[in-house]
Structure formats: structure tokens, C-alpha cells
Amino acid sequence: MNRMLQVEKAGNVAKLDVREKVLRGEHPKNEIFDFVRQAAAGTIIEIHMPHKAQPIVAGLQSMGINAIVSELGPQHYRIMCIKL
């Protein structure tokens, strides 16, 4: 099982699309949190999930990071945050 996250970077924006991993039954929460912790200050992070992923939002909030969740389509939610 590949536990590495696929991250697309464009300038200070990092996009993590973990929809397929989650739908396969994987739980990439720790990898997401590790990425956020290691990201440079000012990085805008988009996390694409197949559901609202409240545990991810709660974890980001516990790190002092505000997160906004948007529903983009069926089984497609985007969590947006900025690493401070």
C-alpha cells in the first residue's frame, strides 16, 4: 500500500486529492496532518475528499488553522486552509 500523498503544487498552493485513497478504504489523515505541519507558512492547502471529513477539519482546527469546507459535486468536497 502506497502511503505517500500525491501533491500538486502551483506557486504557494498545494492540492492534495485523496478521494481515491479514501474510497479504497484507506485513511490518509496522518499523512495529511504531516504534510500540513511541514508546509511552509503562507501555503494555501486544498484537500479534496469524497465526504465532509469532519475529523480532518477538527484536526486542522486543533493546530490553530481555520478550514473551510465546500461541496464541489457528488462525493467531492474541498477543505481549504492556509498554513500560518
N, CA, C and O atoms as a GROMACS GRO file, in nm:
protein
  336
    1MET      N    1   0.085  -0.118   0.000
    1MET     CA    2   0.000   0.000   0.000
    1MET      C    3   0.088   0.123   0.000
    1MET      O    4   0.176   0.138   0.085
    2ASN      N    5   0.066   0.212  -0.095
    2ASN     CA    6   0.142   0.336  -0.104
    2ASN      C    7   0.084   0.438  -0.009
    2ASN      O    8  -0.031   0.480  -0.025
    3ARG      N    9   0.162   0.480   0.089
    3ARG     CA   10   0.112   0.575   0.188
    3ARG      C   11   0.155   0.718   0.155
    3ARG      O   12   0.126   0.810   0.231
    4MET      N   13   0.222   0.736   0.043
    4MET     CA   14   0.264   0.871   0.005
    4MET      C   15   0.146   0.947  -0.054
    4MET      O   16   0.064   0.890  -0.127
    5LEU      N   17   0.138   1.074  -0.022
    5LEU     CA   18   0.034   1.158  -0.080
    5LEU      C   19   0.080   1.213  -0.213
    5LEU      O   20   0.198   1.246  -0.230
    6GLN      N   21  -0.012   1.222  -0.306
    6GLN     CA   22   0.016   1.290  -0.433
    6GLN      C   23  -0.019   1.437  -0.411
    6GLN      O   24  -0.133   1.471  -0.379
    7VAL      N   25   0.080   1.524  -0.427
    7VAL     CA   26   0.059   1.666  -0.404
    7VAL      C   27   0.091   1.741  -0.532
    7VAL      O   28   0.200   1.727  -0.589
    8GLU      N   29  -0.005   1.822  -0.577
    8GLU     CA   30   0.019   1.910  -0.691
    8GLU      C   31   0.049   2.048  -0.633
    8GLU      O   32  -0.028   2.100  -0.552
    9LYS      N   33   0.161   2.106  -0.675
    9LYS     CA   34   0.196   2.239  -0.627
    9LYS      C   35   0.200   2.338  -0.743
    9LYS      O   36   0.251   2.308  -0.850
   10ALA      N   37   0.144   2.456  -0.718
   10ALA     CA   38   0.149   2.566  -0.815
   10ALA      C   39   0.168   2.693  -0.733
   10ALA      O   40   0.074   2.742  -0.670
   11GLY      N   41   0.289   2.746  -0.734
   11GLY     CA   42   0.320   2.863  -0.651
   11GLY      C   43   0.306   2.826  -0.505
   11GLY      O   44   0.368   2.730  -0.459
   12ASN      N   45   0.226   2.902  -0.430
   12ASN     CA   46   0.210   2.872  -0.288
   12ASN      C   47   0.084   2.791  -0.260
   12ASN      O   48   0.036   2.786  -0.146
   13VAL      N   49   0.029   2.726  -0.364
   13VAL     CA   50  -0.090   2.643  -0.348
   13VAL      C   51  -0.050   2.496  -0.360
   13VAL      O   52   0.018   2.455  -0.454
   14ALA      N   53  -0.094   2.417  -0.262
   14ALA     CA   54  -0.071   2.272  -0.263
   14ALA      C   55  -0.207   2.203  -0.265
   14ALA      O   56  -0.292   2.230  -0.180
   15LYS      N   57  -0.226   2.114  -0.362
   15LYS     CA   58  -0.353   2.042  -0.377
   15LYS      C   59  -0.330   1.895  -0.346
   15LYS      O   60  -0.247   1.829  -0.409
   16LEU      N   61  -0.404   1.844  -0.249
   16LEU     CA   62  -0.398   1.703  -0.211
   16LEU      C   63  -0.533   1.642  -0.245
   16LEU      O   64  -0.634   1.676  -0.184
   17ASP      N   65  -0.537   1.552  -0.341
   17ASP     CA   66  -0.661   1.486  -0.378
   17ASP      C   67  -0.655   1.342  -0.326
   17ASP      O   68  -0.588   1.257  -0.385
   18VAL      N   69  -0.725   1.317  -0.216
   18VAL     CA   70  -0.721   1.184  -0.153
   18VAL      C   71  -0.852   1.109  -0.171
   18VAL      O   72  -0.879   1.011  -0.101
   19ARG      N   73  -0.935   1.154  -0.265
   19ARG     CA   74  -1.065   1.089  -0.285
   19ARG      C   75  -1.051   0.940  -0.315
   19ARG      O   76  -1.119   0.858  -0.254
   20GLU      N   77  -0.963   0.905  -0.409
   20GLU     CA   78  -0.948   0.764  -0.447
   20GLU      C   79  -0.897   0.680  -0.330
   20GLU      O   80  -0.944   0.568  -0.308
   21LYS      N   81  -0.800   0.732  -0.255
   21LYS     CA   82  -0.747   0.660  -0.138
   21LYS      C   83  -0.858   0.630  -0.038
   21LYS      O   84  -0.871   0.517   0.010
   22VAL      N   85  -0.938   0.732  -0.008
   22VAL     CA   86  -1.045   0.715   0.090
   22VAL      C   87  -1.149   0.616   0.040
   22VAL      O   88  -1.197   0.532   0.116
   23LEU      N   89  -1.185   0.626  -0.088
   23LEU     CA   90  -1.284   0.534  -0.143
   23LEU      C   91  -1.233   0.391  -0.147
   23LEU      O   92  -1.313   0.297  -0.150
   24ARG      N   93  -1.100   0.372  -0.147
   24ARG     CA   94  -1.042   0.236  -0.140
   24ARG      C   95  -1.035   0.186   0.003
   24ARG      O   96  -0.991   0.074   0.028
   25GLY      N   97  -1.079   0.268   0.099
   25GLY     CA   98  -1.078   0.226   0.239
   25GLY      C   99  -0.956   0.270   0.316
   25GLY      O  100  -0.938   0.232   0.432
   26GLU      N  101  -0.870   0.350   0.254
   26GLU     CA  102  -0.751   0.400   0.324
   26GLU      C  103  -0.789   0.522   0.407
   26GLU      O  104  -0.890   0.588   0.380
   27HIS      N  105  -0.708   0.552   0.507
   27HIS     CA  106  -0.733   0.663   0.597
   27HIS      C  107  -0.608   0.751   0.602
   27HIS      O  108  -0.524   0.733   0.689
   28PRO      N  109  -0.595   0.847   0.508
   28PRO     CA  110  -0.472   0.926   0.498
   28PRO      C  111  -0.463   1.045   0.594
   28PRO      O  112  -0.388   1.139   0.570
   29LYS      N  113  -0.539   1.041   0.704
   29LYS     CA  114  -0.543   1.153   0.796
   29LYS      C  115  -0.404   1.192   0.847
   29LYS      O  116  -0.369   1.310   0.845
   30ASN      N  117  -0.326   1.096   0.892
   30ASN     CA  118  -0.194   1.128   0.946
   30ASN      C  119  -0.101   1.185   0.840
   30ASN      O  120  -0.022   1.275   0.869
   31GLU      N  121  -0.109   1.133   0.718
   31GLU     CA  122  -0.026   1.186   0.609
   31GLU      C  123  -0.065   1.330   0.578
   31GLU      O  124   0.021   1.414   0.551
   32ILE      N  125  -0.195   1.358   0.581
   32ILE     CA  126  -0.241   1.495   0.556
   32ILE      C  127  -0.188   1.588   0.666
   32ILE      O  128  -0.135   1.695   0.636
   33PHE      N  129  -0.202   1.547   0.791
   33PHE     CA  130  -0.155   1.632   0.901
   33PHE      C  131  -0.004   1.650   0.896
   33PHE      O  132   0.045   1.760   0.924
   34ASP      N  133   0.071   1.546   0.861
   34ASP     CA  134   0.217   1.559   0.848
   34ASP      C  135   0.251   1.660   0.739
   34ASP      O  136   0.340   1.742   0.756
   35PHE      N  137   0.180   1.653   0.626
   35PHE     CA  138   0.206   1.748   0.517
   35PHE      C  139   0.179   1.890   0.564
   35PHE      O  140   0.260   1.980   0.540
   36VAL      N  141   0.066   1.912   0.631
   36VAL     CA  142   0.031   2.046   0.677
   36VAL      C  143   0.136   2.098   0.775
   36VAL      O  144   0.177   2.213   0.767
   37ARG      N  145   0.179   2.013   0.868
   37ARG     CA  146   0.281   2.055   0.966
   37ARG      C  147   0.411   2.097   0.898
   37ARG      O  148   0.476   2.192   0.941
   38GLN      N  149   0.448   2.027   0.791
   38GLN     CA  150   0.576   2.054   0.724
   38GLN      C  151   0.565   2.163   0.617
   38GLN      O  152   0.668   2.210   0.568
   39ALA      N  153   0.444   2.204   0.581
   39ALA     CA  154   0.426   2.306   0.477
   39ALA      C  155   0.482   2.440   0.525
   39ALA      O  156   0.479   2.471   0.644
   40ALA      N  157   0.531   2.517   0.431
   40ALA     CA  158   0.583   2.650   0.463
   40ALA      C  159   0.468   2.743   0.501
   40ALA      O  160   0.356   2.729   0.451
   41ALA      N  161   0.497   2.838   0.590
   41ALA     CA  162   0.396   2.938   0.628
   41ALA      C  163   0.349   3.010   0.502
   41ALA      O  164   0.429   3.042   0.414
   42GLY      N  165   0.220   3.036   0.495
   42GLY     CA  166   0.163   3.103   0.379
   42GLY      C  167   0.116   3.009   0.270
   42GLY      O  168   0.059   3.053   0.170
   43THR      N  169   0.139   2.878   0.288
   43THR     CA  170   0.093   2.781   0.188
   43THR      C  171  -0.059   2.768   0.195
   43THR      O  172  -0.115   2.748   0.302
   44ILE      N  173  -0.123   2.778   0.081
   44ILE     CA  174  -0.267   2.754   0.070
   44ILE      C  175  -0.283   2.606   0.039
   44ILE      O  176  -0.227   2.556  -0.059
   45ILE      N  177  -0.359   2.536   0.121
   45ILE     CA  178  -0.373   2.391   0.106
   45ILE      C  179  -0.517   2.357   0.072
   45ILE      O  180  -0.610   2.397   0.142
   46GLU      N  181  -0.534   2.283  -0.038
   46GLU     CA  182  -0.664   2.230  -0.079
   46GLU      C  183  -0.660   2.080  -0.057
   46GLU      O  184  -0.571   2.012  -0.109
   47ILE      N  185  -0.755   2.028   0.019
   47ILE     CA  186  -0.764   1.883   0.041
   47ILE      C  187  -0.897   1.838  -0.019
   47ILE      O  188  -1.004   1.881   0.026
   48HIS      N  189  -0.890   1.751  -0.119
   48HIS     CA  190  -1.011   1.703  -0.186
   48HIS      C  191  -1.046   1.566  -0.130
   48HIS      O  192  -0.965   1.473  -0.132
   49MET      N  193  -1.170   1.555  -0.079
   49MET     CA  194  -1.219   1.436  -0.011
   49MET      C  195  -1.352   1.392  -0.073
   49MET      O  196  -1.419   1.472  -0.138
   50PRO      N  197  -1.391   1.264  -0.053
   50PRO     CA  198  -1.521   1.219  -0.103
   50PRO      C  199  -1.636   1.250  -0.006
   50PRO      O  200  -1.752   1.222  -0.038
   51HIS      N  201  -1.605   1.306   0.111
   51HIS     CA  202  -1.707   1.341   0.210
   51HIS      C  203  -1.655   1.460   0.290
   51HIS      O  204  -1.542   1.504   0.269
   52LYS      N  205  -1.736   1.513   0.380
   52LYS     CA  206  -1.700   1.636   0.452
   52LYS      C  207  -1.577   1.623   0.540
   52LYS      O  208  -1.508   1.722   0.564
   53ALA      N  209  -1.548   1.505   0.589
   53ALA     CA  210  -1.425   1.477   0.664
   53ALA      C  211  -1.408   1.566   0.787
   53ALA      O  212  -1.306   1.633   0.803
   54GLN      N  213  -1.510   1.565   0.874
   54GLN     CA  214  -1.502   1.645   0.996
   54GLN      C  215  -1.380   1.616   1.081
   54GLN      O  216  -1.327   1.708   1.143
   55PRO      N  217  -1.330   1.490   1.090
   55PRO     CA  218  -1.208   1.466   1.169
   55PRO      C  219  -1.086   1.543   1.114
   55PRO      O  220  -1.000   1.585   1.192
   56ILE      N  221  -1.080   1.560   0.983
   56ILE     CA  222  -0.969   1.638   0.924
   56ILE      C  223  -0.985   1.784   0.962
   56ILE      O  224  -0.888   1.849   1.003
   57VAL      N  225  -1.106   1.836   0.950
   57VAL     CA  226  -1.132   1.976   0.986
   57VAL      C  227  -1.100   1.999   1.133
   57VAL      O  228  -1.036   2.097   1.168
   58ALA      N  229  -1.145   1.908   1.220
   58ALA     CA  230  -1.119   1.921   1.363
   58ALA      C  231  -0.970   1.917   1.393
   58ALA      O  232  -0.921   1.992   1.478
   59GLY      N  233  -0.897   1.830   1.324
   59GLY     CA  234  -0.752   1.821   1.343
   59GLY      C  235  -0.681   1.948   1.301
   59GLY      O  236  -0.589   1.994   1.369
   60LEU      N  237  -0.724   2.005   1.188
   60LEU     CA  238  -0.664   2.131   1.143
   60LEU      C  239  -0.693   2.241   1.244
   60LEU      O  240  -0.605   2.321   1.276
   61GLN      N  241  -0.817   2.246   1.294
   61GLN     CA  242  -0.853   2.347   1.392
   61GLN      C  243  -0.772   2.331   1.520
   61GLN      O  244  -0.737   2.430   1.585
   62SER      N  245  -0.742   2.206   1.558
   62SER     CA  246  -0.662   2.184   1.678
   62SER      C  247  -0.518   2.233   1.660
   62SER      O  248  -0.446   2.256   1.757
   63MET      N  249  -0.474   2.249   1.532
   63MET     CA  250  -0.342   2.305   1.502
   63MET      C  251  -0.349   2.457   1.490
   63MET      O  252  -0.249   2.522   1.460
   64GLY      N  253  -0.468   2.514   1.514
   64GLY     CA  254  -0.484   2.659   1.504
   64GLY      C  255  -0.506   2.707   1.362
   64GLY      O  256  -0.485   2.825   1.331
   65ILE      N  257  -0.550   2.616   1.275
   65ILE     CA  258  -0.572   2.650   1.134
   65ILE      C  259  -0.721   2.649   1.105
   65ILE      O  260  -0.789   2.550   1.131
   66ASN      N  261  -0.772   2.759   1.053
   66ASN     CA  262  -0.912   2.765   1.012
   66ASN      C  263  -0.927   2.690   0.881
   66ASN      O  264  -0.843   2.701   0.792
   67ALA      N  265  -1.034   2.614   0.869
   67ALA     CA  266  -1.060   2.536   0.748
   67ALA      C  267  -1.202   2.563   0.700
   67ALA      O  268  -1.295   2.573   0.779
   68ILE      N  269  -1.216   2.575   0.569
   68ILE     CA  270  -1.346   2.596   0.506
   68ILE      C  271  -1.375   2.476   0.418
   68ILE      O  272  -1.290   2.435   0.339
   69VAL      N  273  -1.495   2.420   0.432
   69VAL     CA  274  -1.534   2.303   0.352
   69VAL      C  275  -1.638   2.347   0.249
   69VAL      O  276  -1.736   2.413   0.283
   70SER      N  277  -1.615   2.309   0.123
   70SER     CA  278  -1.709   2.337   0.014
   70SER      C  279  -1.745   2.206  -0.055
   70SER      O  280  -1.659   2.120  -0.075
   71GLU      N  281  -1.872   2.192  -0.090
   71GLU     CA  282  -1.915   2.076  -0.168
   71GLU      C  283  -1.905   2.113  -0.315
   71GLU      O  284  -1.974   2.205  -0.361
   72LEU      N  285  -1.820   2.042  -0.389
   72LEU     CA  286  -1.798   2.073  -0.530
   72LEU      C  287  -1.881   1.986  -0.623
   72LEU      O  288  -1.902   2.021  -0.739
   73GLY      N  289  -1.929   1.872  -0.573
   73GLY     CA  290  -2.007   1.780  -0.654
   73GLY      C  291  -2.034   1.654  -0.576
   73GLY      O  292  -1.998   1.644  -0.458
   74PRO      N  293  -2.096   1.555  -0.641
   74PRO     CA  294  -2.121   1.428  -0.572
   74PRO      C  295  -1.988   1.364  -0.528
   74PRO      O  296  -1.896   1.348  -0.608
   75GLN      N  297  -1.979   1.329  -0.401
   75GLN     CA  298  -1.858   1.268  -0.343
   75GLN      C  299  -1.734   1.352  -0.373
   75GLN      O  300  -1.626   1.297  -0.398
   76HIS      N  301  -1.748   1.486  -0.370
   76HIS     CA  302  -1.633   1.573  -0.392
   76HIS      C  303  -1.645   1.697  -0.304
   76HIS      O  304  -1.720   1.791  -0.333
   77TYR      N  305  -1.568   1.695  -0.195
   77TYR     CA  306  -1.562   1.807  -0.102
   77TYR      C  307  -1.420   1.861  -0.102
   77TYR      O  308  -1.324   1.787  -0.118
   78ARG      N  309  -1.408   1.993  -0.082
   78ARG     CA  310  -1.276   2.056  -0.077
   78ARG      C  311  -1.262   2.126   0.057
   78ARG      O  312  -1.346   2.208   0.096
   79ILE      N  313  -1.154   2.093   0.128
   79ILE     CA  314  -1.120   2.161   0.251
   79ILE      C  315  -1.009   2.258   0.214
   79ILE      O  316  -0.905   2.218   0.160
   80MET      N  317  -1.031   2.386   0.244
   80MET     CA  318  -0.929   2.489   0.213
   80MET      C  319  -0.877   2.546   0.344
   80MET      O  320  -0.953   2.573   0.437
   81CYS      N  321  -0.745   2.565   0.351
   81CYS     CA  322  -0.685   2.628   0.468
   81CYS      C  323  -0.553   2.693   0.428
   81CYS      O  324  -0.497   2.663   0.322
   82ILE      N  325  -0.506   2.780   0.513
   82ILE     CA  326  -0.378   2.846   0.491
   82ILE      C  327  -0.288   2.815   0.610
   82ILE      O  328  -0.326   2.840   0.725
   83LYS      N  329  -0.171   2.762   0.583
   83LYS     CA  330  -0.074   2.733   0.689
   83LYS      C  331  -0.019   2.865   0.738
   83LYS      O  332   0.036   2.943   0.659
   84LEU      N  333  -0.032   2.890   0.866
   84LEU     CA  334   0.015   3.016   0.925
   84LEU      C  335   0.155   3.003   0.977
   84LEU      O  336   0.211   3.099   1.030
   0.00000   0.00000   0.00000
